[in-house]
Amino acid sequence: MTFLFTNQVPSYLNATDNYPYELGMKFRSANAGQINAIRFWKATSETGTHIGRIWSATGTLLASVTFTNETASGWQQQALSTPLNIQANTTYVVSVNINTYYVGTYDQLATSITNGNLSSVADGNNGLYNRTPGAFPTNSYRNSNYYRDIDFVVVAVPTIAKVSGDNQTSLPGSTLANPLVVQVKDIAGNPQSGVTVNFTVTSGGGSVSPNSAVTDSNGLASTSFTLGSVVGATNPVTNIVSCTASGIGSVTFTATANPSGNTQTVFTTQVPSSQNITDGASYEGGMKFRSAKAGQINAIRFWKAASETGTHIGKIWSATGTLLASVTFTNETASGWQQQALSTPLSIQANTTYVVSVNVNTYFVLTYDELSSSIVNGDLSSVADGNNGVYSLSPHSFPSSSSRNSNYYRDVVYAVGSTLVKVSGDNQSGTTGTQLPNSLVVKVVNAQNNPQSGVTVNFSVTSGGGSVSPATVVTDASGQASTVVTLGTAPSAPGGLVVTATANGIGSVTFLASVTPANPNAIYLENQNSGTTNWKLVNRGNGEIAGYASATSVNKGGTLDIKVSLAQAGQFTIDVYRLGYYGGKGGRLIFSSGLLNGITQPACTKDTTTNLVECNWTTSYVLQVGSNWTSGIYIAKLTDQRTSKEAHVWFVVRDDGSTADILFQSAVSTVLAYSPTGGSSLYPFNSVNGQRALKVSFDRPYWQSYSQSSQEFDTPLRVEYNMVRWLESQAYNVTYVTNIDTHTNQQLLLNHKVFLSVGHDEYWSPQMRDRVETARNAGVNLAFFSANTCYWRVRFESSTLAAGQISPNRIMACYKGDWSLDPVVQQQGSSAATNKYRSVQNNRPENSLLGVMYIGYTTSGYISDGAGNYSNYGGFNFVVGSNSSDSYYAYTNVQPGDSLPLLVGSEWDAVINNGSTPPGLVVLSQSPVTTDGLPNEFEPPGEPGLPANTNYNFANAVRYTASSGAKVFATGSIQWVWGLDSDGVNPAREDRRARQIAVNVLADMGARPQAPKADITVP
């Protein structure tokens, strides 16, 4: 007697979705034998009748039994009336229905559990369920173990085995060359005659003849198999035949029908004129192409230069840069044409432009001007638009530049055929147990783009929880097939439920859906609203319009003065947007002012001693913030009606009564520090004549919000925006403030589980530092998805009359290397110095708080168009350290040395041996970097700087636990967040592993997403 489960215990013992299910598990035995009983773990509150079932792998019911004399909970076992014989190394399914309550453990069946001869199947799709009790369970959610089991014993049983005919290949509609032959043996292992074997086609179409046969004196039975045929197929179709001997068992044969259609490539006899070129750089090289007919791309090709080495990844893009498919080349030859098949062929439409590309590491081939005219082969052709032969300076990013229409010899392998396309029903949502309001509809069209009837389409739930009905549909006269989805337990994020529609030999498409949470938080509800990209600043000018607000944040229900100046008096508009996810749009229109009359405001005043610039502008509009506005980062977009030039006013809407899990701090002080409006910032590089300011004011527009030549990096629209998008796409319970609020409100952080610093958070007042350290010491968790954090000490002062009125915290003083000139220092002493926290005067190195501190930066790879927009972002790889088994790496499968591309930059931190490292620090990454300069800017003579043994060649991410129990985490990189969301970032670098790390970090701190993506595990 053997059970599969021995000491395993469910992690949840009384779960319910308030719906009945059939729950099961796939299993196998290494030896033949008999199942004597079925077992299941009963939840505490579960009642009603339970029926256990054993199924074949394809859904044939082999045995069933009704449970009697159940206990209140725990393991239940019921003997079969007749033991069931099972074959060795054959997959079966055991299942038992539930009426309301069940037990389970997430992910437990992701790896095989073995006890003696028995083992669970680890195919990534175990832990099965069906929304219809008594029906064969095929859906899976996170390989959950629902604790269904058997009582098994190894005994001699009759067997059925394949002899010959498996895994043949031929043309569709043809009869296989060899028959399918099976042999039946008795319990002694001797051939058994007189046994009826039934042959049934279960997949791919086709037919067998005969349908049944009786074993001969050698125990043999056979049939001939004619493969199915799918009109318009361009891909191989798998055909399956099941062979069953009643009371003994079954086996399956597999055969492949390969379409006879010819494949095409753009290039045939063309040869590169230059076959081994290098300029020492890496590129993405590509070609625009199109097809006169619809069909499928089966493979990507490229001509390899003689000296080229390293990994190559082929990609297919839409004309606008959406990545449609990719594949890594393997088994390359030294040079010449290389070809790699796509794992799933890509359907393309007729007369539509696509781009094929492959990266170059050092060497490449080309022929100048060869793509200036179209190259045509059959239905395929290169595009002759005067801008073909495309490349990107950043490997693996969309290539859009062109030089002399050069042919870099990137190509596709294409087959004409039918295609399967989505018609409607994508991206719906609903509650568990309900049907989606709209059917999922697909359409099959032939190569001439005409509807194709009579094609079988199979619908299945491939991720998340739910069911489809019907599961198999034949396309009608319009070429359409549809199904209805009933939602089960699934993640609430977009794509939490995935339904795949497949037409064998033609292709597949996926539909996404999500489940509404039972008690949705404000962020989830907010992001159900329609979004827009109109918030983006796409037409900055040179002072045609600019503005600023009377405060950096406002509580919901309050008012905010917006002050606007036009270069020429006229009309303008204000449109207020909230940043979020909003289905990927990134923002939502909240309010529009209509046409307003604008004036040219008076020139701002500059103090020549400190270069402080303050503006005394009249209020152009009083914004009434609604009491129902959701806390967040907001944009007031200003548009000059005369020139159509645009500007932004950034502010945060607070919810002072919030106790949300996460407190997101927007680093407005860093935005202010880099803004030279009026002539000076805190830096020489963008100040007039290099004369930096010692004080800067919020009473002036941010330069970055209106000027073409501004620094995009130092705004909330780069890294903070991407973090906002990701947090809200997952429906984290988050509320927003600025660091001015952290400075002024000593109780603020104590109302939340997690304090979040994101991106570039460089300028901190002592009050900010004190508040954060006090919160940590009180048990509030700190998450620094940032770098160069808490670097400069600043002092906030009231505005002067030059701003029209005296208001608190409108001026930020930071004397840096000139700290001794500060009148406050001269009055209070050097301990008041507004210079680096690591300085002798302050002696509060930032690593005593974060665990790391700023050591380097790079500008390499960051390419701006000179109009405030970056066309490319560089960076270094985030490299996993020796602690790859740390809990923050759970569910990522990373190993020491694994890389997450381009997540370190443009500034980074590292562990420094200065005696201030928090005890118990865990180093999570060791990322090689090359710095453009050391962190010694504005240091007066005699400042000791970093220890002499500092290694500037690595950046580190770290974590530690404070004595209060608070968790502290730091990425050690400004742009690490781009691994979570890369909207607007080229090349994109979103990485499931980064998202999983962030979920692990925040879950450890007590914050969990209400709508996690389906590929994420929430600890």
Buried (B, 14 or more C-beta within 10 A) or exposed (E): EBBBBEEBEBBEBEBBBEBBBBBBBBBBBEBBBBBBBBBBBBBEBBEEEBBBBBBBBBEBBBBBBEBEEBEEBBEBBBEBEEBBBBBBEBBBBBBBBBBBBBBBBBBBBBEEBEBBBBBBBBEEBBBBBBBBBBBBBBBBBBBBBBBBBBBBEBEBBBBBBBBBBBEBEBEBBBBBEBBBBBBBBBEEEEBBBEBEBBBBBEBBBBBBEEEBBEBEEEBBBBBBBBBBBBBBBBBBBBBBBBBBBEEBBBBBBEBBBBBEBEBBBBBEEBEBEEBBBEEEEBBBBBBBBBBBBBBBBBBBBBBBBEBBEEEBBBBBBBBEBEBBBBBEBEEBEEBBEBBBEBEEBBBBBBEEBBBBBBBBBBBBBBBBEBBBEBBEBBBBBBBBEEBBBBBBBBBBBBBBEBEEBBBBBBBBBBBBBBBBBBBBBBEBBBEBBEBBEEBBBBBBBBBEEEBBBEBBBBBBBBBBBBBBEEEEBEBBEEBBBBBBBBBBBBBBBBBBBBBBBBBBBBBBBBBBBBBBBEEBBBBBEBBEBEBBEEBBBEBBBEBBBBBBBBBBBBBBBBEBBBBBBBBEEBBBBBBBBBBBBBBEBBBBBBBEBEEBEBBEBEEBBBBEEBBBBBBBBEBBBEBEBEEEBBBBBBBBBBBBBBBEBBBBBBBBBBBBEBEBBBBBBBBBBBBBBBBBBBBBBBBBEBBEEEEBBBBBBBBBBBBBBBBBEBBBBBBBBBBBBBBBBBBBBBBBBBBBBBBBBBBBBEEBBBBBBBBBBBBBBBBBBBBBBBBBBBBBEEBBBBBBBBBBBBBBBBBBBEBBEBBBEEBEBBBBBBBBBBBEEBEBBEEEEBEBBBBBBBBEBBEBBBBBBBBBBBBBBBEEBBBBEEBBBBBBBBBBBBBBBEBBEBBBBBBBEBEEEBBBBBBBBBBBBBBBEBEBBBEEBBBBBBBEBEBEEBBEEBBEEEBEEBEEEBEBBBBBBBBBBBEEEBBBBBBBBBBBBBBBBBBBBBBBBBBBBBBBBBBBBBBBBBBBBBBBBBBBBBB
